[in-house]
Amino acid sequence: MLSRSSFNLLNLDDYSRVVDRPRIPRIMTANGILSEFESENETEKTSDAVSPVTVTVNRRIIVSNQLPLKAHRHRETNKWVFEYDPDALVLQLKSGFGPDVECVYVGSLPVDIDPSEQEEVGQTLLDKFRCVPTFLPLEIQNQFYHGFCKHYLWPLFHYMLPVTRTHGVRFDRVAWQAYVSANKVFADKVMEVINPDEDHVWIHDYHLMVMPTFLRKRFHRVRVGFFLHSPFPSSEIYRTLPVRDEILRALLNCDLIGFHTFDYARHFLSSCSRMLGLDYKSKRGYIGLEYYGRTVNIKILPVGIHMGQIESVKSSNQTVKKVEELKKMYGGKVVILGVDDMDMFKGISLKFLAMGQLLEENPGLCGSVVLVQIVNPARSRGHDIQEVENETRKVAREVNGRFGGNGYEPIVFVDGPVSTEDKIAYYAISECVVVNAVRDGMNLVPYKYTVSRQGSPEMDRALGIGEPSDRKSVIIVSEFIGCSPSLSGAIRVNPWNIDSVTEAMSLAITMPDSEKRLRHEKHYKYVSSHDVAYWAKSFDQDLDRACKEHFHKRCWGVGFGLGFRVVALGLNFRKLSVEHIVSSYKNTNSRLILLDYDGTVMPQASVDKTPSKEVISILNVLSNDPKNVVFIVSGRGKDSLSKWFDSCKNLGLSAEHGWLTRWNGDSDWESCGGLSVDADWKKVALPVMEHYTQATDGSFIEQKESALVWHHQEADPDFGTWQAKELLDHLESVLANEPVVVKRGQQIVEVNPQGVSKGVVVESLIASMQSKGKPLDFVLCIGDDRSDEDMFEKISSSVVNRGIAEVFACTVGQKPSMAKYYLDDTVDVIKMLHGLEVASTQVPKSSAIGVSFETSF
């Protein structure tokens, strides 16, 4: 729960109103580059619209940078011809939804469409393929994809920092603006087809990380999931991004964020903690971030492959024929296979160096072992890609020149694109596959290899496998890629360690067949049960679960540009009206006013915590009114409160969260329930806290009369949180038999006597006052943090149990709370108290009430 008043929000705008559902335009283009600070009320530029998409109850809008389509021009008509791309992940995931779910795809096309043809193409794709294309101007497309995505985000997310001009591409504000512009165009397309009350939107990958903000800004209760298919770097790398906060806040506008591995999710959570001050909670196996009243769920599940597609392809005549051809070509040789994009992070040249070292250390393998490297075309362009390709081919030539001869080449280049049928044939004949990337998001090559090696009756005959039990495979996989944790039978290597990769290749060649079969069976069992359908179904179920509370809360849009977020609060939660409370105040005669101090009447950021003359004046007027009993209920010690409020003779004070209380300046301090302080537990707790203080730079201990508090707000966020958890467990263990409660707070660990809380203070005050014969008819309670929630809870129960007519429980800052009302900040609190002050001076004074309640608890 967010409880710091520093999270005060601005610009409340209730979007619960019903909006007309837009229709699908025939064409939409982006004109120029948009600013992330563009006005929310800008005019959308669209052309004439056509009939809307038919809305179904079960519909998923799948958004990715590229539509799952192939395109080419017809030779005779010169018209564009489209077909589904069966290898596209966003198309394959539909297998996890079932036949009753309709998928609508939003994304760009793999070809450039002339503006004169865009209308016709857009209509055709919608009608025949349920695809909604985004037509970006060429300049924005280049800046967005080749500029920001591939030459800045992609290297950064793969741990490559642009240290010099020649080593990486520096941050370019124009490219960032193009990225924002493109994301907005994608969001606009979704807005044209979405039924926000029913549809789920699933956004894919790093190209569209700020898109959730545009959707959430338009539809506050939209169901949005995001899955990152690349690595998420450690916070030390991510924090170098100049727009780091904007991207994090945009992702937090989702309901569910998915990652392939725990490492990627951990890095994201650490970034949120270090840069936004957000902590996560784990409950019943689910990880969630509380963000302005919404729970942003985190899902960790690696994607799978489409089993049906590979099973179908490996049984086809074309694949079997290719297997027979390759079997003859490499007859008698052990084939080690690599399948990679031409990319700087795939580690192809490192793999080639390991192959050369293998042949150098084992001369007898020359002529009998071959490394076949299939190279998929590069997905980006530029001098860095050319440099990687030149280096890779240079290493291959050196190895072949040194160890090849007589028609034998140790390294065989197969330039792509290579068809799925041919790739599966290569998988099938290979004794081992090597995935040697220095950093990769997931990489499904080992999965495809495993299923291909499982074979089929037709393929088994081509390979000469007699029994299905003879199927075997060996996987060498880099420990820096997403699929590595799920392949428990793989040989894991550090790709930078050439010796390690060489040793793994040697082990793969000499490994007994029985062990190869066991490893293969283990991998096949996992891959076949965790396919793309399993992944999609699991993500969809979690997204549906994450959105169940949407219509149980009121939502407000807050903030500007990419700082926009939604505040989700209870249906009855609203801002406290000064006019309303003053009216009730004037019409009541027995009032209790309870005020927290820090963050309520005193701003949290203030260095000097001494109350201002204005605050003292207001409190004096209110506490001198005989109809009022006014209390400051604070976590601070009695000495500070006594000093600050010495001039407020009729003001009640409650220190240390209710442990000590005095009714006015002439009263003595009394402990909660008349209990004395038992210091024995402090002798146990203090040494433990001191140990953690010495081990945690920036932490310190606050000693109170009744409590001990360990603060870690000045420590490293991750280490401080980690130490706080350890300290909590340690203290709970050593204080298990002591009459105290150990609890976590906002960057603190606190040990308090049992039965002490602000809620107990409130309950005792109300009971004491009502026991004097005149029931309360007005209660005002204002606070800003978690400890004040105890007061709000007790007051809420008092409404029912004690029949108090006018109750105003009010939190400071717009955030989830047990209180029914909120005020934006301490300025609003002072204004409201000033209104009550004026009301007190305008009404006739009656006989004293407040001073008659000087009694102990």
Secondary structure, 3 states (H helix, E strand, C coil): CCCCHHHCCCCCCECCCCCCCCCCECCCECCCCCCCCCCCCCCCCCCCECCCCCCCCCEEEEEEEECCEEEEECCCCCCEEEEECCCCHHHHHHHHCCCCCEEEEEEECCCCCCHHHHHHHHHHHHHHHCEEECECCHHHHHHHHHHHHHHHHHHHHCCCCCCCCCCCCCCCHHHHHHHHHHHHHHHHHHHHHCCCCCCEEEEECHHHCCHHHHHHHHCCCCEEEEECCCCCCCHHHHCCCCCHHHHHHHHCCCCEEEECCHHHHHHHHHHHHHHHCCCEEEECCEEEEEECCEEEEEEECCCCCCHHHHHHHHCCHHHHHHHHHHHHHCCCCEEEEEEEECCCCCCHHHHHHHHHHHHHHCHHHCCCEEEEEEEECCCCCCHHHHHHHHHHHHHHHHHHHHHCECCECCEEEEECCCCHHHHHHHHHHCCEEEECCCCECCCCHHHHHHHHHHCCHHHHHHHCCCCHHHCCCEEEEECCECCHHHCCCCEEECCCCHHHHHHHHHHHHHCCHHHHHHHHHHHHHHHHHCCHHHHHHHHHHHHHHHCCCHHHEEEEEECCHHHCEEEEEECCCEECCHHHHHHHHHCCCCEEEEECCECCCECCCCCCCCCCHHHHHHHHHHHHCCCEEEEEECCCCHHHHHHHCCCCCCCEEEEHHHCEEECCCCCCCEEHHHCCCCCHHHHHHHHHHHHHHHHCCCCEEEECCCCEEEECCCCCHHHHHHHHHHHHHHHHHHCCCCCEEEEEECCEEEEEECCCCHHHHHHHHHHHHHCCCCCCCEEEEEECCHHHHHHHHHHHHHHHHCCCCEEEEEEECCCCCCCCEEECCHHHHHHHHHHHHHHHHHCCCCCCCHHHHCCCC
